[in-house]
Amino acid sequence: MPFMEYLDPDHLVRLQWGFDNLQGHITFKLAVNSTGWVGFGLSPNGGMKGSDIVIGGLGSDGSYFTDRHAIGNSMPLLDEQQSYTLLSMTESEGQTSMTFQRSIQTCDDKDFHITAQPAMVIYAYGATDEIKHHGSLRGTKEINLLNYMPRTTQTNSSYFSARIEPAIDNQDIVHHMLLYRCPPFVTELSEGPCYKSGQPHACFVVVASWGVGGGVFQFPENVGIPVGDKENDTYRLEIHYNNPQAKAGITDSSGLKLLYTARLRQHDAGILFTGLPPLNHLYKIPPKADLFHSYAICDTATFSQFGNVWSDLHVFGLLLHTHLAGRKIRVGHFRDGKQIDFLALEENYNFELQRTVSLGQIKTIQQGDEIVIECTYSTSDRAELTQLGLATTDEMCLAFLFYYPAIPIAVCTSHPITADRTSKSSAK
C-alpha cells in the first residue's frame, strides 16, 4: 500500500491503499484514533446518499465487518453481495486499524464504480462499538485512487491574503467566494453590496474561486496564477452569504489564502467563466418539475473578435455551481458539431459540497470547439417560478474551467431562448 492521505485536518484518520493492476484488487487500510467502530465509504458527491460503505471494529466478541450502502442520511443498509473482504482488524494504543480489499471492478450495482477519475472518500467513526449516529466525527476528501498524485510540500510559507484570515468564520452562512482581477482604470478602493454601481463592479476576470464544502485546490506543478505582474494591480473579493433566517449581529472576516512562489512556473493559469449569465431575470424555471434541463454554450469561435488571442486551452480542473434546486451538471465538449468528450459529469450534485475538481488528465479545447453546460433542476417542492439570480433560492448554472495558458478572455456565456431573446453565445 504505497499511497497515503490523512482524511481529516487533525491527522486522526489515515488512509493507505494500493492495487496490483486496473483489473485486479485494491487494498485499503484505515487507521483511526478511536477504539470504537470505524467506517469508510466511496461517495458520488461527498454525502451519504448513494455511498458504498464498510463499517467495522473490534468488540468484546471479536472483529465485525460489513459491506453496506446508503440510501440517505440514515444507517446504511447491508449489501446482499458482500464485495469487500476483511484482511485484518487491530486495536493498539487507542487506534483502530482496519485492512480490507475488493475488486476494482465489481458486479454489484450497490458498489461504487472506481475509475481513474477523482473519487469522494468519506469516513465516520464512534467512541464505542455501538454503531449509531457519528455526529461531528465524520468527513470527506477527494482522492484520485487509481491516478494518485501526492501533494508537494511547501518549502516557502509565504502567502498573500485576499483579505484576511484563510478560514471560513461562519460555516452556516458563507456560500461561495470569487476573487477577480480588475482592469487598469479601477483605482478606487471600496466595500459594499455586490453588483451595484461603482468601479469595482467592472472587475470580472476570475483569479480564484471557492464554493461551500470545498477544500484546498493545488495547481499542477508547472502552472500558477500570475499576480503582481502589473504595477498597482487591483483585485475584488466577492463573498456570497446565505442567511435565510436573517440572523442579526453576525460579523465575518472569511477570505482566501493564496500561496505563492517567487519562481515563475512554466504556464500562467486562467479561469474561464462559462454557463448562464447569473442575473438573467427573463429566464424562469417552472415549479413542480421533477427534472428540468437548462443549457448554455460557450462557442470559442467567438474569441476571434478579440484578435489573435488564441491558443489551445489545456483544461486541468473545474468548479461546477448551481443552487438548491440543482441535481446534475454536465459539461460537454463538441468539435465540428459532434460531442467528443465530457469535461465534467456530475450526476449527483450536492449543494453542500462544491469543490474544485482536478481532472486527473489534461483535456484540450481547440479553436472553434463548443462547450455545452447542461444543468438539471428539480422544483417539485416549489409552487412559484424560480429565476436566475444571486439568492440561494434563485438558481445558477455555471462551470469555471481552470486551464493554461491564460488568454485575455474571462467570460464565455450564452443567454437562453426566451420570449424576448434568441440564444446567443458571447465572450468578453
C-alpha positions in Angstrom: 0.0 0.0 0.0 2.3 2.8 -1.3 -0.2 5.6 -1.2 -1.3 7.5 1.9 -3.5 10.5 2.8 -4.9 11.9 6.0 -8.6 12.4 5.6 -9.0 15.0 8.3 -7.1 18.2 9.2 -6.1 17.0 12.6 -4.5 13.8 11.3 -6.7 11.5 13.3 -7.8 9.4 10.3 -5.2 7.9 7.9 -5.9 6.0 4.7 -3.4 3.9 3.0 -4.1 2.0 -0.3 -2.6 0.2 -3.2 -3.5 -2.1 -6.2 -1.8 -4.5 -8.5 -3.4 -3.6 -11.8 -6.6 -1.9 -13.0 -8.4 -5.2 -13.5 -7.3 -6.6 -10.1 -7.9 -5.8 -6.5 -7.5 -2.6 -4.4 -6.5 -2.9 -0.8 -7.2 -0.2 1.9 -6.0 0.3 5.4 -8.0 2.8 7.5 -6.4 3.8 10.8 -8.5 5.9 13.2 -7.6 7.3 16.6 -10.5 5.6 18.3 -11.3 2.3 19.9 -14.9 2.3 18.7 -16.5 1.4 15.3 -14.9 2.9 12.1 -16.5 3.5 8.7 -15.1 4.1 5.2 -17.0 4.9 2.1 -16.9 6.0 -1.6 -19.4 8.6 -2.4 -20.8 10.0 -5.7 -20.7 13.6 -4.3 -19.3 13.5 -0.8 -22.6 12.9 1.0 -24.2 9.8 2.5 -26.8 9.1 -0.2 -25.6 6.7 -2.8 -22.4 5.8 -1.0 -20.7 2.5 -0.9 -19.7 1.9 2.8 -17.9 -0.6 5.0 -18.2 -0.5 8.8 -16.1 -2.5 11.2 -14.4 -2.6 14.6 -13.0 -4.9 17.3 -15.6 -5.5 20.0 -15.8 -7.7 23.1 -16.7 -10.7 20.9 -14.0 -10.1 18.3 -14.0 -8.3 15.0 -17.0 -7.3 13.0 -17.1 -6.0 9.4 -19.9 -5.4 6.9 -20.4 -4.1 3.3 -23.2 -1.6 3.1 -24.8 1.1 1.0 -26.6 4.3 2.0 -29.9 5.5 0.6 -30.0 8.7 2.7 -28.7 10.2 5.9 -29.5 7.2 7.9 -28.0 3.8 8.9 -26.5 2.2 5.7 -28.2 -0.9 4.5 -26.5 -4.3 4.3 -25.5 -5.4 0.8 -26.8 -8.7 -0.4 -23.5 -9.3 -2.1 -20.5 -8.7 0.3 -17.9 -7.4 -2.1 -15.3 -6.3 0.5 -13.1 -8.8 2.3 -11.7 -8.0 5.8 -8.0 -8.8 5.9 -7.2 -7.7 9.5 -8.7 -5.7 12.4 -6.4 -4.5 15.2 -6.5 -2.1 18.2 -3.3 -0.7 19.7 -2.6 2.4 21.8 -6.0 3.9 21.3 -6.1 3.4 17.5 -8.2 1.0 15.4 -6.7 -0.2 12.1 -9.0 -1.9 9.5 -7.4 -3.5 6.4 -9.8 -4.7 3.7 -9.9 -5.4 0.0 -12.2 -5.5 -3.0 -12.1 -5.9 -6.8 -11.6 -2.6 -8.5 -14.5 -3.6 -10.8 -17.3 -5.4 -9.1 -20.5 -6.8 -10.4 -22.7 -5.4 -7.6 -24.7 -2.3 -8.5 -24.6 -1.2 -4.9 -20.8 -0.8 -5.1 -19.0 2.4 -6.1 -17.5 2.2 -9.6 -13.8 3.1 -9.1 -12.3 4.8 -12.2 -9.2 6.9 -13.0 -11.2 10.0 -12.1 -11.1 11.6 -8.6 -13.5 10.0 -6.0 -15.0 11.4 -2.9 -13.8 9.3 0.1 -15.9 9.6 3.2 -15.3 8.4 6.8 -17.0 8.3 10.1 -16.3 6.7 13.5 -17.6 6.4 17.0 -16.2 6.4 20.5 -17.6 2.9 21.3 -18.6 -0.2 19.4 -22.3 0.7 19.5 -22.9 1.8 15.9 -25.0 4.9 16.0 -25.0 8.4 14.6 -21.5 9.7 14.2 -22.2 13.4 15.0 -19.3 15.5 14.1 -16.9 12.5 13.8 -17.1 12.4 10.0 -15.6 14.0 6.9 -14.9 13.7 3.3 -11.9 14.2 1.0 -11.4 14.0 -2.8 -8.7 11.5 -3.8 -7.8 10.0 -7.2 -7.3 6.4 -6.1 -6.0 5.0 -9.4 -4.1 8.1 -10.6 -2.7 9.4 -7.4 -0.5 12.4 -7.3 0.7 13.3 -3.8 0.7 17.0 -2.9 4.0 18.7 -2.8 5.3 20.0 0.5 5.5 23.8 0.5 9.1 24.9 1.3 8.1 28.5 1.4 5.4 29.6 3.9 4.9 33.0 2.2 1.4 33.9 1.2 -0.7 36.9 0.4 -4.3 37.1 1.7 -7.2 38.3 -0.4 -8.4 40.0 2.8 -7.9 38.4 6.0 -7.6 35.1 7.6 -7.5 31.9 5.4 -10.6 30.4 7.1 -14.4 30.4 7.0 -15.6 32.2 10.1 -19.3 31.2 9.7 -19.7 27.9 8.0 -23.5 28.2 8.0 -23.8 31.4 6.1 -20.7 31.7 3.8 -21.8 30.3 0.5 -19.1 31.0 -2.0 -16.2 33.4 -2.8 -14.7 34.8 -6.0 -11.5 36.8 -6.4 -11.4 38.9 -9.5 -8.7 40.9 -11.2 -9.7 44.5 -12.1 -9.0 46.4 -15.3 -6.3 49.2 -15.1 -8.9 52.0 -14.7 -10.2 50.6 -11.4 -8.1 52.5 -8.8 -10.6 53.3 -6.0 -10.8 51.0 -3.0 -14.3 50.4 -1.8 -16.6 47.9 0.1 -20.3 47.3 -0.3 -23.1 45.2 -1.8 -22.3 43.2 -4.9 -23.5 44.2 -8.3 -24.2 47.8 -7.5 -22.8 50.9 -9.2 -19.1 51.8 -8.8 -15.7 51.0 -10.4 -15.1 47.6 -8.6 -18.0 46.0 -10.5 -16.1 46.3 -13.7 -13.8 43.6 -12.3 -14.7 40.2 -13.9 -11.5 38.3 -14.6 -11.8 35.3 -12.1 -8.5 34.6 -10.4 -9.6 32.2 -7.7 -12.9 30.6 -6.6 -14.3 28.6 -3.7 -17.7 27.0 -3.1 -19.4 25.8 0.1 -17.9 22.5 1.2 -14.8 22.9 -0.9 -11.2 22.5 0.3 -7.7 23.3 -0.8 -7.0 23.1 -4.5 -3.5 22.6 -5.7 -2.4 23.5 -9.2 -0.2 21.3 -11.3 3.5 21.9 -10.6 4.1 23.6 -13.9 1.1 26.0 -13.6 0.4 29.1 -11.5 -1.7 32.2 -11.2 0.2 35.3 -12.2 -0.1 38.1 -9.6 1.6 41.4 -9.3 2.8 41.4 -12.9 1.5 44.9 -13.4 2.1 47.9 -11.1 -0.8 48.8 -8.9 -2.9 45.7 -9.7 -6.3 45.8 -8.0 -8.5 42.9 -7.1 -12.1 42.5 -5.9 -13.1 39.8 -3.4 -16.7 38.9 -3.7 -18.3 36.9 -0.9 -21.9 35.5 -1.2 -23.7 34.9 2.1 -26.8 32.8 2.7 -28.7 34.0 5.8 -32.3 32.9 5.2 -33.2 33.3 8.8 -32.0 36.9 8.8 -29.9 36.4 11.9 -28.7 39.7 13.2 -25.3 40.7 14.7 -23.1 38.4 12.6 -19.7 39.7 11.7 -17.5 37.8 9.3 -13.9 38.0 8.1 -13.6 35.0 5.8 -11.3 35.1 2.8 -8.9 33.2 0.6 -5.3 32.5 1.2 -3.2 32.1 -1.9 0.3 30.5 -1.5 2.8 32.0 -3.9 6.4 31.4 -5.1 8.8 34.0 -6.5 9.9 31.4 -9.0 7.7 31.7 -12.1 6.1 28.5 -13.3 6.0 27.4 -17.0 2.4 28.3 -17.7 0.0 31.1 -16.5 -3.3 29.7 -15.4 -6.6 31.1 -16.5 -10.2 30.5 -15.3 -12.9 30.7 -17.9 -16.4 31.6 -16.5 -19.0 29.7 -18.6 -22.7 28.9 -18.3 -25.8 31.1 -18.0 -25.4 34.8 -17.0 -26.3 34.8 -13.3 -28.5 37.9 -13.5 -30.8 37.0 -16.4 -34.2 37.6 -14.8 -36.0 36.9 -18.1 -35.3 33.2 -17.9 -37.5 31.2 -15.4 -37.5 27.6 -14.2 -41.1 26.3 -13.8 -42.4 24.9 -10.5 -43.5 21.3 -9.8 -40.9 19.9 -12.3 -39.2 16.7 -11.3 -36.4 17.2 -13.8 -35.9 20.5 -15.8 -32.9 21.0 -18.1 -31.2 24.3 -18.9 -28.5 24.7 -21.4 -25.7 27.2 -22.1 -23.0 27.2 -24.7 -19.5 28.7 -25.0 -18.6 28.9 -28.7 -14.9 29.5 -28.9 -15.3 30.7 -32.5 -16.4 34.0 -31.0 -13.0 34.5 -29.5 -11.7 35.6 -32.9 -13.5 39.0 -32.4 -10.8 39.9 -29.9 -7.9 39.5 -32.4 -5.1 36.9 -32.4 -5.5 35.8 -28.8 -6.0 32.1 -29.5 -4.0 29.1 -28.3 -5.2 25.7 -27.4 -6.7 25.7 -23.9 -5.5 22.9 -21.7 -8.1 22.3 -19.1 -7.0 20.6 -15.8 -9.7 21.4 -13.3 -13.3 22.6 -12.9 -15.7 24.1 -10.4 -19.4 23.4 -11.0 -22.1 25.6 -9.4 -25.9 25.6 -9.1 -28.1 26.4 -6.1 -30.6 24.3 -4.1 -32.7 23.0 -7.0 -29.6 21.7 -8.9 -29.4 17.9 -9.3 -27.0 17.3 -12.2 -24.4 19.3 -14.2 -22.7 18.1 -17.4 -20.1 19.9 -19.4 -19.9 18.5 -22.9 -17.1 19.1 -25.3 -18.0 19.4 -29.0 -15.9 19.7 -32.2 -17.2 20.0 -35.7 -20.7 19.6 -34.4 -20.1 16.3 -32.7 -19.5 15.6 -29.0 -16.0 14.2 -28.4 -15.9 14.2 -24.6 -17.3 15.3 -21.2 -15.1 17.8 -19.4 -17.2 17.2 -16.3 -20.1 14.8 -15.4 -21.7 15.4 -12.0 -24.7 13.1 -11.8 -25.3 13.6 -8.1 -24.8 17.3 -7.4 -24.6 18.2 -3.8 -25.1 21.9 -2.9 -23.2 21.4 0.4 -20.1 20.0 -1.3 -19.0 22.3 -4.1 -15.3 21.7 -4.8 -12.8 22.4 -7.5 -12.1 19.0 -9.1 -8.8 18.0 -10.7 -9.5 16.2 -13.9 -6.6 13.8 -13.5 -5.6 14.4 -17.1 -5.3 17.4 -19.4 -8.2 18.0 -21.9 -7.6 20.3 -24.8 -10.0 22.8 -26.2 -9.1 23.8 -29.8 -10.2 26.9 -31.7 -13.8 26.6 -32.8 -14.8 24.0 -30.2 -18.0 24.4 -28.3 -18.5 23.8 -24.6 -22.1 23.0 -23.6 -23.2 23.2 -20.0 -26.3 21.3 -19.1 -27.9 21.9 -15.6 -30.7 19.7 -14.3 -33.1 21.1 -11.7 -35.8 19.7 -9.5 -38.5 22.1 -8.4 -41.1 19.5 -7.4 -41.4 21.2 -3.9 -41.8 24.7 -5.3 -45.0 26.5 -6.1 -43.5 29.6 -7.7 -41.3 30.3 -10.7 -37.5 30.2 -10.0 -35.4 32.9 -11.6 -31.7 33.1 -12.2 -30.1 35.3 -9.6 -27.8 35.7 -6.6 -30.1 34.4 -3.8 -29.7 30.8 -2.8 -33.4 30.4 -3.5 -32.7 31.6 -7.1 -30.7 29.4 -9.5 -27.4 29.5 -11.4 -25.8 27.2 -14.0 -22.1 27.8 -14.1 -18.9 26.0 -14.8 -15.5 27.5 -14.0 -12.8 26.0 -16.3 -9.2 26.0 -15.0 -6.8 26.0 -17.9 -3.5 27.1 -19.3 -2.0 29.1 -21.0 -4.1 32.1 -19.9 -5.8 34.2 -22.7 -7.3 37.7 -22.3 -10.9 36.3 -22.2 -12.6 35.8 -18.9 -16.3 35.1 -19.6 -18.0 32.9 -22.3 -21.7 32.6 -21.6 -25.0 32.4 -23.6 -28.4 33.7 -23.0 -31.1 31.0 -23.4 -34.1 31.4 -25.7 -36.9 33.4 -24.0 -39.9 35.2 -25.4 -37.8 38.4 -25.7 -34.4 36.9 -26.8 -32.8 34.4 -29.1 -30.0 32.1 -27.9 -26.5 33.6 -28.4 -23.1 32.8 -27.1 -20.9 35.7 -26.1 -17.4 36.2 -24.7 -15.6 39.1 -23.0 
